[in-house]
Amino acid sequence: MSSPPPIPTRVVLLCGPSGSGKSLLAARSGLPVLRLDDFYKEGADPTLPLVSGSSDIDWDHPDSWDADTAVASIVELCRTGRTDVPVYDISLSARTGTEAVDVGRTPLFIAEGIFAAEIVTRCQELGVLADALCLSRGPVRTFRRRFLRDLREGRKSVPLLVRRGWRLMRLERSIVARQSALGAHPCDRHEALGRLAAAAGRRPAASPAS
C-alpha cells in the first residue's frame, strides 16, 4: 500500500495573552496569517461562558471560540492552500460575512490568536503542525498595550475593557503557564522570530516544545 501524499504546507500556532503582540509579530514575519479571532462564537450563542460572579461574557475562555471550525480551516489551508473563513466584528460580537484566505504554495503560515494553544495537540495529530509559540511581554506592558488597542478600536464598552484588563493582568502568568502546558513554547518576540525562521526552513518539523 502506498503512503499518503505529503502535506505541502504546515502551520505555526501563535498564542499568548491578549495584547501580547501576536498580530504585530505575525505581520513582521512576512508569512501568510490566519486570524483565529475570526472563529469566536456569536454573542447570542447560548453556550458562551460567563465570568465567574458576573453577567459579563468571558471572551477569554476557550468555550467562547469555535475550535472545530478553526482546525478544519487550518487543515484545508495546509492541504489545498485555500479556505473560506468567517469575518468577525469584535465590537458587535458577530460574524459579518466570510472571506477567502489563500496561502498559495507557501510551505508555512501562521495561525494566531489567544486560543491557538487549545488546538496544538489536534494539529500535531493531524500532521500539520510546524511549531507552537506563546508570546509574552509581562503583565503590566500587556495590560497597557491591550487597553489602548481595545479603546482605540472600540472593541467593547470602556467599563468592560477596564474590568477585563484588570482581570487579565492578574491572570497573565497563569495564562502563559496553561498555554505552555498545552504545548506552546513560551518566548519573547526575538526568540519567536528566530523559531519562525527555523520552521520556514525545516520539514518535517521538530516537536513544538523542543
C-alpha positions, 0 to 999 in steps of 0.5 A, a space after each residue: 500500500 502506498 503512503 499518503 501524499 505529503 502535506 505541502 504546507 504546515 502551520 505555526 500556532 501563535 498564542 499568548 495573552 491578549 495584547 501580547 503582540 501576536 498580530 504585530 509579530 505575525 505581520 513582521 514575519 512576512 508569512 501568510 496569517 490566519 486570524 483565529 479571532 475570526 472563529 469566536 462564537 456569536 454573542 447570542 450563542 447560548 453556550 458562551 461562558 460567563 465570568 465567574 460572579 458576573 453577567 459579563 461574557 468571558 471572551 477569554 475562555 476557550 468555550 467562547 471560540 469555535 475550535 472545530 471550525 478553526 482546525 478544519 480551516 487550518 487543515 484545508 489551508 495546509 492541504 489545498 492552500 485555500 479556505 473560506 473563513 468567517 469575518 468577525 466584528 469584535 465590537 458587535 460580537 458577530 460574524 459579518 460575512 466570510 472571506 477567502 484566505 489563500 496561502 498559495 504554495 507557501 510551505 508555512 503560515 501562521 495561525 494566531 490568536 489567544 486560543 491557538 494553544 487549545 488546538 496544538 495537540 489536534 494539529 500535531 495529530 493531524 500532521 500539520 503542525 510546524 511549531 507552537 509559540 506563546 508570546 509574552 511581554 509581562 503583565 503590566 506592558 500587556 495590560 497597557 498595550 491591550 487597553 489602548 488597542 481595545 479603546 482605540 478600536 472600540 472593541 467593547 464598552 470602556 467599563 468592560 475593557 477596564 474590568 477585563 484588563 484588570 482581570 487579565 493582568 492578574 491572570 497573565 502568568 497563569 495564562 502563559 503557564 496553561 498555554 505552555 502546558 498545552 504545548 506552546 513554547 513560551 518566548 519573547 518576540 526575538 526568540 519567536 522570530 528566530 523559531 519562525 525562521 527555523 520552521 520556514 526552513 525545516 520539514 518535517 518539523 521538530 516537536 513544538 516544545 523542543 
